[in-house]
């Protein structure tokens, strides 16, 4: 596992109900979700966004969760089972070299990358892989802590991006 990946035990803090004072998952993602959608979530941690999204996509929707840490995935699955949402969530443990999402090509309606891009060593490859999963007209929702990502480097621009 890369050295700069968030330690698994911080996942408990990230999944804490207190985090809702800063990030309200339903409010952030609901404008982009409809029942029956398939969502790719890279770096879901212990499911802070996963569980609300699973409720929003309904019984016919799916949330595909990709993470490099087994303890994060295991905790997410336990929380999903307790919430009665496990049947809507597919998890995949990856090595960190690839998302291993070839089987989801052109099947994803929304990709969520929330505070995870800065942890990925090859960000260009990350975006190439995510783009292969998206259906035509799909969206990518990216949110990063200030100062963690240098967008000109990611997108190959030389000038400073406009925010």
DOSE-985542 format. One record per atom (N, C-alpha, C): x, y, z; residue in three letters. Coordinates in steps of 0.02 Angstrom, whole numbers, padded with zeros to 5 digits, always signed. Layout:
DOSE-985542
XYZALA...
END
This chain:
DOSE-985542
+00043-00059+00000UNK+00000+00000+00000UNK+00045+00062+00000UNK+00029+00111-00041UNK+00070+00172-00043UNK+00072+00205+00026UNK+00128+00237+00039UNK+00140+00268+00104UNK+00092+00325+00120UNK+00067+00360+00070UNK+00026+00419+00081UNK-00049+00404+00086UNK-00069+00341+00089UNK-00139+00323+00096UNK-00161+00334+00168UNK-00220+00361+00176UNK-00249+00374+00242UNK-00248+00309+00283UNK-00221+00310+00344UNK-00221+00249+00386UNK-00292+00224+00399UNK-00301+00158+00400UNK-00367+00129+00406UNK-00404+00153+00469UNK-00368+00163+00523UNK-00401+00181+00586UNK-00432+00251+00583UNK-00408+00294+00537UNK-00439+00360+00529UNK-00508+00353+00497UNK-00519+00296+00466UNK-00585+00283+00437UNK-00642+00290+00487UNK-00628+00273+00550UNK-00679+00281+00602UNK-00697+00355+00612UNK-00647+00398+00608UNK-00661+00470+00614UNK-00699+00495+00552UNK-00679+00470+00494UNK-00711+00492+00431UNK-00784+00468+00426UNK-00800+00413+00459UNK-00869+00387+00457UNK-00910+00413+00516UNK-00881+00453+00559UNK-00915+00478+00618UNK-00974+00523+00601UNK-01028+00517+00638UNK-01085+00563+00628UNK-01066+00636+00638UNK-01014+00650+00676UNK-00991+00719+00686UNK-00968+00751+00620UNK-00945+00710+00574UNK-00922+00737+00509UNK-00979+00771+00471UNK-01040+00754+00488UNK-01098+00784+00454UNK-01103+00859+00465UNK-01068+00884+00515UNK-01066+00957+00525UNK-01030+00991+00467UNK-00984+00954+00435UNK-00944+00982+00380UNK-00966+00958+00312UNK-00984+00895+00308UNK-01004+00865+00244UNK-01070+00828+00254UNK-01119+00847+00216UNK-01185+00814+00218UNK-01192+00774+00154UNK-01179+00708+00158UNK-01177+00667+00097UNK-01239+00672+00053UNK-01297+00668+00083UNK-01359+00671+00043UNK-01364+00738+00006UNK-01347+00791+00039UNK-01351+00857+00009UNK-01299+00864-00048UNK-01241+00835-00039UNK-01188+00840-00089UNK-01204+00798-00151UNK-01227+00736-00142UNK-01235+00692-00200UNK-01306+00687-00228UNK-01356+00705-00190UNK-01425+00695-00214UNK-01442+00732-00279UNK-01412+00791-00293UNK-01428+00823-00357UNK-01406+00782-00418UNK-01361+00733-00408UNK-01333+00696-00463UNK-01358+00624-00466UNK-01398+00603-00418UNK-01420+00533-00415UNK-01494+00525-00427UNK-01511+00469-00457UNK-01581+00448-00467UNK-01585+00374-00450UNK-01645+00352-00436UNK-01655+00281-00423UNK-01632+00240-00482UNK-01601+00183-00467UNK-01579+00137-00519UNK-01510+00151-00547UNK-01478+00205-00527UNK-01411+00221-00553UNK-01358+00175-00526UNK-01303+00171-00563UNK-01243+00135-00541UNK-01188+00187-00530UNK-01159+00185-00470UNK-01109+00235-00449UNK-01043+00200-00437UNK-00989+00230-00460UNK-00922+00207-00443UNK-00895+00254-00390UNK-00877+00226-00333UNK-00847+00267-00279UNK-00776+00242-00267UNK-00728+00285-00282UNK-00658+00268-00272UNK-00638+00292-00202UNK-00610+00247-00162UNK-00589+00265-00095UNK-00647+00279-00049UNK-00693+00233-00041UNK-00753+00245+00000UNK-00740+00247+00075UNK-00681+00225+00096UNK-00669+00221+00168UNK-00718+00173+00199UNK-00749+00193+00253UNK-00797+00150+00288UNK-00869+00166+00270UNK-00878+00204+00216UNK-00945+00212+00189UNK-00983+00275+00206UNK-00948+00328+00223UNK-00982+00390+00241UNK-01028+00414+00185UNK-01006+00410+00123UNK-01048+00428+00065UNK-01084+00366+00038UNK-01055+00308+00045UNK-01082+00247+00015UNK-01153+00233+00039UNK-01164+00233+00104UNK-01229+00214+00130UNK-01284+00263+00109UNK-01273+00329+00115UNK-01324+00375+00089UNK-01337+00367+00014UNK-01284+00355-00024UNK-01294+00345-00096UNK-01333+00281-00110UNK-01320+00229-00071UNK-01357+00166-00080UNK-01432+00177-00068UNK-01448+00218-00019UNK-01519+00234-00007UNK-01548+00273-00067UNK-01510+00321-00092UNK-01534+00364-00146UNK-01543+00327-00212UNK-01501+00277-00227UNK-01508+00241-00290UNK-01562+00186-00286UNK-01586+00172-00226UNK-01641+00125-00218UNK-01620+00053-00229UNK-01670+00009-00225UNK-01657-00063-00228UNK-01631-00087-00296UNK-01643-00049-00348UNK-01618-00068-00415UNK-01550-00038-00431UNK-01525+00007-00389UNK-01461+00039-00401UNK-01404+00001-00369UNK-01343+00019-00388UNK-01282-00012-00360UNK-01230+00041-00347UNK-01192+00031-00294UNK-01133+00071-00278UNK-01073+00025-00282UNK-01027+00040-00327UNK-00966+00001-00336UNK-00911+00036-00298UNK-00885+00004-00246UNK-00835+00035-00202UNK-00767+00003-00213UNK-00718+00045-00229UNK-00650+00022-00243UNK-00604+00051-00190UNK-00567+00007-00155UNK-00520+00031-00105UNK-00459-00015-00103UNK-00405+00011-00075UNK-00343-00028-00068UNK-00335-00057+00002UNK-00380-00041+00047UNK-00374-00063+00116UNK-00430-00110+00136UNK-00412-00171+00151UNK-00461-00222+00169UNK-00501-00202+00231UNK-00468-00172+00280UNK-00504-00153+00341UNK-00558-00101+00327UNK-00545-00056+00280UNK-00597-00006+00261UNK-00656-00042+00229UNK-00642-00086+00181UNK-00695-00123+00146UNK-00734-00166+00196UNK-00700-00201+00240UNK-00734-00244+00289UNK-00781-00203+00333UNK-00758-00146+00357UNK-00800-00103+00398UNK-00860-00076+00359UNK-00848-00055+00297UNK-00902-00031+00254UNK-00955-00086+00247UNK-00935-00147+00234UNK-00982-00202+00225UNK-01022-00216+00289UNK-00989-00212+00346UNK-01025-00222+00410UNK-01077-00167+00420UNK-01058-00105+00407UNK-01105-00049+00415UNK-01162-00055+00365UNK-01148-00077+00304UNK-01200-00085+00253UNK-01249-00140+00274UNK-01223-00194+00301UNK-01266-00249+00323UNK-01312-00226+00380UNK-01284-00190+00428UNK-01325-00164+00483UNK-01380-00117+00458UNK-01365-00080+00405UNK-01414-00032+00377UNK-01462-00064+00328UNK-01452-00128+00314UNK-01496-00163+00266UNK-01482-00143+00194UNK-01421-00123+00179UNK-01404-00098+00112UNK-01351-00140+00077UNK-01330-00195+00106UNK-01275-00234+00079UNK-01288-00259+00008UNK-01351-00272-00009UNK-01366-00297-00076UNK-01358-00244-00131UNK-01349-00182-00112UNK-01341-00127-00161UNK-01268-00108-00170UNK-01223-00139-00133UNK-01153-00119-00132UNK-01108-00176-00155UNK-01066-00161-00203UNK-01016-00208-00228UNK-00948-00179-00209UNK-00906-00219-00176UNK-00841-00194-00156UNK-00786-00230-00195UNK-00731-00194-00203UNK-00674-00223-00237UNK-00611-00198-00203UNK-00571-00244-00181UNK-00506-00228-00151UNK-00455-00229-00208UNK-00418-00175-00217UNK-00369-00171-00271UNK-00299-00166-00242UNK-00250-00174-00286UNK-00180-00172-00265UNK-00155-00100-00259UNK-00189-00054-00290UNK-00165+00015-00291UNK-00134+00034-00357UNK-00115-00016-00397UNK-00087-00002-00463UNK-00141+00010-00515UNK-00200-00015-00501UNK-00256-00009-00549UNK-00321-00014-00511UNK-00372+00019-00537UNK-00439+00013-00507UNK-00470-00055-00521UNK-00447-00088-00573UNK-00472-00154-00594UNK-00548-00150-00606UNK-00567-00104-00649UNK-00638-00092-00663UNK-00656-00105-00737UNK-00615-00145-00771UNK-00628-00158-00842UNK-00698-00187-00853UNK-00722-00227-00807UNK-00788-00258-00814UNK-00846-00208-00805UNK-00831-00147-00785UNK-00882-00095-00778UNK-00880-00044-00835UNK-00845-00060-00888UNK-00839-00013-00945UNK-00909+00007-00970UNK-00918+00072-00976UNK-00981+00101-01001UNK-01043+00081-00961UNK-01035+00070-00896UNK-01092+00050-00854UNK-01105+00098-00796UNK-01063+00148-00786UNK-01068+00191-00728UNK-01103+00257-00746UNK-01151+00276-00703UNK-01188+00338-00712UNK-01155+00398-00678UNK-01121+00385-00622UNK-01087+00437-00584UNK-01026+00407-00551UNK-00970+00443-00555UNK-00910+00423-00518UNK-00898+00475-00464UNK-00888+00452-00403UNK-00874+00497-00347UNK-00803+00485-00323UNK-00764+00539-00322UNK-00696+00538-00295UNK-00692+00593-00243UNK-00707+00576-00181UNK-00710+00626-00128UNK-00649+00619-00084UNK-00606+00668-00086UNK-00545+00671-00044UNK-00502+00609-00052UNK-00493+00587-00115UNK-00453+00528-00127UNK-00401+00538-00182UNK-00411+00585-00227UNK-00365+00595-00283UNK-00294+00608-00258UNK-00287+00646-00205UNK-00220+00662-00180UNK-00183+00601-00153UNK-00218+00546-00142UNK-00186+00485-00117UNK-00164+00438-00173UNK-00182+00454-00234UNK-00167+00411-00291UNK-00102+00434-00324UNK-00051+00391-00327UNK+00013+00412-00356UNK+00007+00430-00430UNK-00028+00389-00469UNK-00034+00402-00541UNK-00104+00428-00555UNK-00113+00493-00545UNK-00180+00523-00552UNK-00204+00522-00624UNK-00159+00528-00671UNK-00179+00525-00741UNK-00209+00457-00758UNK-00178+00404-00734UNK-00204+00336-00744UNK-00272+00328-00709UNK-00277+00356-00649UNK-00340+00353-00612UNK-00397+00381-00655UNK-00388+00440-00683UNK-00441+00471-00722UNK-00453+00434-00787UNK-00401+00407-00818UNK-00412+00366-00879UNK-00455+00306-00863UNK-00441+00272-00807UNK-00480+00213-00789UNK-00552+00231-00772UNK-00561+00285-00734UNK-00629+00306-00716UNK-00668+00323-00780UNK-00637+00358-00826UNK-00672+00377-00888UNK-00695+00317-00928UNK-00659+00262-00926UNK-00681+00203-00964UNK-00744+00172-00936UNK-00759+00186-00873UNK-00818+00156-00841UNK-00882+00195-00856UNK-00875+00258-00875UNK-00933+00302-00880UNK-00974+00291-00943UNK-01040+00291-00934UNK-01085+00292-00991UNK-01081+00361-01023UNK-01105+00367-01084UNK-01108+00433-01116UNK-01155+00477-01076UNK-01133+00538-01062UNK-01173+00585-01024UNK-01167+00578-00949UNK-01124+00534-00925UNK-01114+00525-00853UNK-01073+00581-00824UNK-01070+00582-00758UNK-01034+00635-00723UNK-00980+00607-00677UNK-00929+00648-00664UNK-00880+00634-00612UNK-00885+00690-00561UNK-00894+00672-00499UNK-00896+00721-00445UNK-00832+00714-00405UNK-00791+00767-00406UNK-00726+00767-00372UNK-00726+00822-00319UNK-00704+00804-00260UNK-00694+00854-00207UNK-00629+00836-00172UNK-00586+00886-00164UNK-00521+00876-00133UNK-00508+00929-00080UNK-00474+00910-00026UNK-00455+00960+00023UNK-00410+01012-00010UNK-00418+01073+00008UNK-00379+01128-00021UNK-00304+01115-00014UNK-00269+01123-00070UNK-00197+01116-00070UNK-00171+01046-00080UNK-00214+00996-00083UNK-00192+00927-00090UNK-00180+00905-00162UNK-00212+00938-00209UNK-00207+00917-00279UNK-00186+00977-00321UNK-00139+00965-00365UNK-00118+01017-00411UNK-00151+01000-00478UNK-00208+01031-00491UNK-00246+01014-00551UNK-00209+01026-00616UNK-00167+01077-00623UNK-00131+01083-00686UNK-00089+01021-00702UNK-00060+00990-00651UNK-00021+00929-00662UNK-00066+00872-00684UNK-00125+00866-00654UNK-00170+00812-00672UNK-00194+00819-00744UNK-00215+00878-00762UNK-00246+00887-00827UNK-00198+00913-00880UNK-00133+00917-00864UNK-00083+00935-00914UNK-00084+01008-00932UNK-00113+01050-00891UNK-00114+01122-00905UNK-00052+01155-00876UNK-00033+01210-00906UNK+00024+01248-00879UNK+00001+01307-00838UNK-00056+01334-00854UNK-00081+01392-00817UNK-00122+01370-00756UNK-00129+01415-00709UNK-00167+01401-00649UNK-00241+01396-00667UNK-00276+01344-00642UNK-00346+01337-00659UNK-00389+01389-00623UNK-00447+01402-00650UNK-00494+01448-00620UNK-00541+01407-00576UNK-00551+01429-00513UNK-00595+01393-00467UNK-00659+01431-00459UNK
END
